[in-house]
């Protein structure tokens, strides 16, 4: 289903851009608009952002459905990362784990199927790196 999530994400992005344009127009012409017009535009802007959220959610849901077999591995590695974070002593190692987890999450949201397996391997490798020892 990569096509469906890509389309849903494109729609989400378009609604966000449109909301931004409407907001910029409202701000640029604030004094020219009546309070009712400003309120109406504000409501429309919020509706556009709500549509964005719906389509982005659809894209994420489609991605998760397409990755169903990989979800248990993602959950396992993410859990290991959480446990590792509780025992680490250096900022550097924490940053590496958080960065790897963030990259994985971003690629899941973006439905970047080609990057997800490598992101998962990277997170697993980062978590398995020897943790700091108490001195």
Buried (B, 14 or more C-beta within 10 A) or exposed (E): BEEBBBBBBEBBBBBBEBBEEBBEEBEEEEEEBEEEEBEEBEEBBEEBBEBBEBBBEBBBBBBBEBBEEBEEEBEEBBEBBEEBBEEBEEEEBBEBBEEBBEBBBEBBBBBBBEBBEEBBEBBBEBBEEEBEEEE
